């Protein structure tokens, strides 16, 4: 079952910049949350997150964010 838009917005709020959601996203997440976090970032920013580092249980991720992405206000 696919997450709802409300679920994606909630997840996104936990990884985006708290002062400006359009900024690049730099976060550390649980590996188990990767799929929903990826979907939330794509849904909210139209950019693809990448895993920049990993441990046994965590991923460090980066995404350009809305402002720098193709849907951004530039």
PyMOL commands that place a pseudoatom at each C-alpha (Angstrom):
pseudoatom trace, name=CA, resn=UNK, resi=1, chain=A, elem=C, hetatm=0, pos=[0.000, 0.000, 0.000]
pseudoatom trace, name=CA, resn=UNK, resi=2, chain=A, elem=C, hetatm=0, pos=[1.360, 3.401, -0.975]
pseudoatom trace, name=CA, resn=UNK, resi=3, chain=A, elem=C, hetatm=0, pos=[1.655, 6.107, 1.695]
pseudoatom trace, name=CA, resn=UNK, resi=4, chain=A, elem=C, hetatm=0, pos=[-0.863, 8.943, 1.615]
pseudoatom trace, name=CA, resn=UNK, resi=5, chain=A, elem=C, hetatm=0, pos=[0.146, 12.522, 0.869]
pseudoatom trace, name=CA, resn=UNK, resi=6, chain=A, elem=C, hetatm=0, pos=[-0.392, 13.350, 4.548]
pseudoatom trace, name=CA, resn=UNK, resi=7, chain=A, elem=C, hetatm=0, pos=[1.986, 10.560, 5.584]
pseudoatom trace, name=CA, resn=UNK, resi=8, chain=A, elem=C, hetatm=0, pos=[4.590, 11.774, 3.091]
pseudoatom trace, name=CA, resn=UNK, resi=9, chain=A, elem=C, hetatm=0, pos=[4.292, 15.356, 4.362]
pseudoatom trace, name=CA, resn=UNK, resi=10, chain=A, elem=C, hetatm=0, pos=[4.754, 14.147, 7.950]
pseudoatom trace, name=CA, resn=UNK, resi=11, chain=A, elem=C, hetatm=0, pos=[7.865, 12.138, 7.064]
pseudoatom trace, name=CA, resn=UNK, resi=12, chain=A, elem=C, hetatm=0, pos=[9.270, 15.019, 5.020]
pseudoatom trace, name=CA, resn=UNK, resi=13, chain=A, elem=C, hetatm=0, pos=[8.841, 17.432, 7.931]
pseudoatom trace, name=CA, resn=UNK, resi=14, chain=A, elem=C, hetatm=0, pos=[11.169, 15.203, 9.957]
pseudoatom trace, name=CA, resn=UNK, resi=15, chain=A, elem=C, hetatm=0, pos=[14.039, 15.384, 7.449]
pseudoatom trace, name=CA, resn=UNK, resi=16, chain=A, elem=C, hetatm=0, pos=[13.780, 18.836, 5.876]
pseudoatom trace, name=CA, resn=UNK, resi=17, chain=A, elem=C, hetatm=0, pos=[15.451, 22.021, 7.113]
pseudoatom trace, name=CA, resn=UNK, resi=18, chain=A, elem=C, hetatm=0, pos=[13.279, 23.244, 9.987]
pseudoatom trace, name=CA, resn=UNK, resi=19, chain=A, elem=C, hetatm=0, pos=[13.720, 26.905, 8.989]
pseudoatom trace, name=CA, resn=UNK, resi=20, chain=A, elem=C, hetatm=0, pos=[13.211, 26.548, 5.234]
pseudoatom trace, name=CA, resn=UNK, resi=21, chain=A, elem=C, hetatm=0, pos=[11.779, 23.384, 3.727]
pseudoatom trace, name=CA, resn=UNK, resi=22, chain=A, elem=C, hetatm=0, pos=[13.057, 24.371, 0.260]
pseudoatom trace, name=CA, resn=UNK, resi=23, chain=A, elem=C, hetatm=0, pos=[16.714, 24.065, 1.308]
pseudoatom trace, name=CA, resn=UNK, resi=24, chain=A, elem=C, hetatm=0, pos=[18.868, 21.008, 0.511]
pseudoatom trace, name=CA, resn=UNK, resi=25, chain=A, elem=C, hetatm=0, pos=[18.167, 18.004, 2.695]
pseudoatom trace, name=CA, resn=UNK, resi=26, chain=A, elem=C, hetatm=0, pos=[20.933, 16.537, 4.810]
pseudoatom trace, name=CA, resn=UNK, resi=27, chain=A, elem=C, hetatm=0, pos=[19.729, 13.943, 7.294]
pseudoatom trace, name=CA, resn=UNK, resi=28, chain=A, elem=C, hetatm=0, pos=[20.553, 10.735, 9.107]
pseudoatom trace, name=CA, resn=UNK, resi=29, chain=A, elem=C, hetatm=0, pos=[17.737, 8.209, 9.029]
pseudoatom trace, name=CA, resn=UNK, resi=30, chain=A, elem=C, hetatm=0, pos=[17.111, 4.626, 10.070]
pseudoatom trace, name=CA, resn=UNK, resi=31, chain=A, elem=C, hetatm=0, pos=[17.720, 2.222, 7.203]
pseudoatom trace, name=CA, resn=UNK, resi=32, chain=A, elem=C, hetatm=0, pos=[14.211, 0.850, 7.677]
pseudoatom trace, name=CA, resn=UNK, resi=33, chain=A, elem=C, hetatm=0, pos=[12.777, 4.289, 6.853]
pseudoatom trace, name=CA, resn=UNK, resi=34, chain=A, elem=C, hetatm=0, pos=[14.646, 4.720, 3.565]
pseudoatom trace, name=CA, resn=UNK, resi=35, chain=A, elem=C, hetatm=0, pos=[11.766, 3.898, 1.201]
pseudoatom trace, name=CA, resn=UNK, resi=36, chain=A, elem=C, hetatm=0, pos=[9.208, 6.217, 2.783]
pseudoatom trace, name=CA, resn=UNK, resi=37, chain=A, elem=C, hetatm=0, pos=[11.776, 9.006, 3.237]
pseudoatom trace, name=CA, resn=UNK, resi=38, chain=A, elem=C, hetatm=0, pos=[12.795, 8.653, -0.412]
pseudoatom trace, name=CA, resn=UNK, resi=39, chain=A, elem=C, hetatm=0, pos=[9.156, 8.832, -1.513]
pseudoatom trace, name=CA, resn=UNK, resi=40, chain=A, elem=C, hetatm=0, pos=[8.507, 11.844, 0.741]
pseudoatom trace, name=CA, resn=UNK, resi=41, chain=A, elem=C, hetatm=0, pos=[11.473, 13.775, -0.642]
pseudoatom trace, name=CA, resn=UNK, resi=42, chain=A, elem=C, hetatm=0, pos=[10.512, 13.035, -4.239]
pseudoatom trace, name=CA, resn=UNK, resi=43, chain=A, elem=C, hetatm=0, pos=[6.881, 13.995, -3.515]
pseudoatom trace, name=CA, resn=UNK, resi=44, chain=A, elem=C, hetatm=0, pos=[7.752, 17.292, -1.824]
pseudoatom trace, name=CA, resn=UNK, resi=45, chain=A, elem=C, hetatm=0, pos=[10.786, 18.439, -3.831]
pseudoatom trace, name=CA, resn=UNK, resi=46, chain=A, elem=C, hetatm=0, pos=[10.860, 16.570, -7.160]
pseudoatom trace, name=CA, resn=UNK, resi=47, chain=A, elem=C, hetatm=0, pos=[14.489, 15.683, -6.380]
pseudoatom trace, name=CA, resn=UNK, resi=48, chain=A, elem=C, hetatm=0, pos=[16.086, 12.302, -5.775]
pseudoatom trace, name=CA, resn=UNK, resi=49, chain=A, elem=C, hetatm=0, pos=[17.822, 11.692, -2.462]
pseudoatom trace, name=CA, resn=UNK, resi=50, chain=A, elem=C, hetatm=0, pos=[21.079, 9.783, -2.381]
pseudoatom trace, name=CA, resn=UNK, resi=51, chain=A, elem=C, hetatm=0, pos=[22.719, 7.800, 0.369]
pseudoatom trace, name=CA, resn=UNK, resi=52, chain=A, elem=C, hetatm=0, pos=[26.040, 9.443, 1.179]
pseudoatom trace, name=CA, resn=UNK, resi=53, chain=A, elem=C, hetatm=0, pos=[27.159, 7.118, 3.992]
pseudoatom trace, name=CA, resn=UNK, resi=54, chain=A, elem=C, hetatm=0, pos=[25.854, 4.165, 5.929]
pseudoatom trace, name=CA, resn=UNK, resi=55, chain=A, elem=C, hetatm=0, pos=[26.312, 2.191, 9.096]
pseudoatom trace, name=CA, resn=UNK, resi=56, chain=A, elem=C, hetatm=0, pos=[24.713, -1.081, 10.116]
pseudoatom trace, name=CA, resn=UNK, resi=57, chain=A, elem=C, hetatm=0, pos=[21.459, 0.696, 10.994]
pseudoatom trace, name=CA, resn=UNK, resi=58, chain=A, elem=C, hetatm=0, pos=[21.597, 4.264, 9.629]
pseudoatom trace, name=CA, resn=UNK, resi=59, chain=A, elem=C, hetatm=0, pos=[21.888, 6.108, 6.321]
pseudoatom trace, name=CA, resn=UNK, resi=60, chain=A, elem=C, hetatm=0, pos=[23.220, 9.580, 5.835]
pseudoatom trace, name=CA, resn=UNK, resi=61, chain=A, elem=C, hetatm=0, pos=[21.245, 11.116, 2.965]
pseudoatom trace, name=CA, resn=UNK, resi=62, chain=A, elem=C, hetatm=0, pos=[21.360, 14.192, 0.764]
pseudoatom trace, name=CA, resn=UNK, resi=63, chain=A, elem=C, hetatm=0, pos=[18.907, 15.737, -1.688]
pseudoatom trace, name=CA, resn=UNK, resi=64, chain=A, elem=C, hetatm=0, pos=[19.116, 19.025, -3.583]
pseudoatom trace, name=CA, resn=UNK, resi=65, chain=A, elem=C, hetatm=0, pos=[15.813, 20.189, -2.144]
pseudoatom trace, name=CA, resn=UNK, resi=66, chain=A, elem=C, hetatm=0, pos=[12.951, 22.014, -3.788]
pseudoatom trace, name=CA, resn=UNK, resi=67, chain=A, elem=C, hetatm=0, pos=[14.699, 25.315, -4.485]
pseudoatom trace, name=CA, resn=UNK, resi=68, chain=A, elem=C, hetatm=0, pos=[17.582, 23.715, -6.417]
pseudoatom trace, name=CA, resn=UNK, resi=69, chain=A, elem=C, hetatm=0, pos=[15.477, 21.039, -8.064]
pseudoatom trace, name=CA, resn=UNK, resi=70, chain=A, elem=C, hetatm=0, pos=[13.543, 21.128, -11.331]
pseudoatom trace, name=CA, resn=UNK, resi=71, chain=A, elem=C, hetatm=0, pos=[10.318, 22.333, -9.697]
pseudoatom trace, name=CA, resn=UNK, resi=72, chain=A, elem=C, hetatm=0, pos=[12.040, 25.063, -7.708]
pseudoatom trace, name=CA, resn=UNK, resi=73, chain=A, elem=C, hetatm=0, pos=[11.340, 28.742, -7.751]
pseudoatom trace, name=CA, resn=UNK, resi=74, chain=A, elem=C, hetatm=0, pos=[14.264, 29.853, -9.885]
for i in range(1, 74): cmd.bond("trace and resi %d" % i, "trace and resi %d" % (i + 1))
show_as sticks, trace
zoom trace
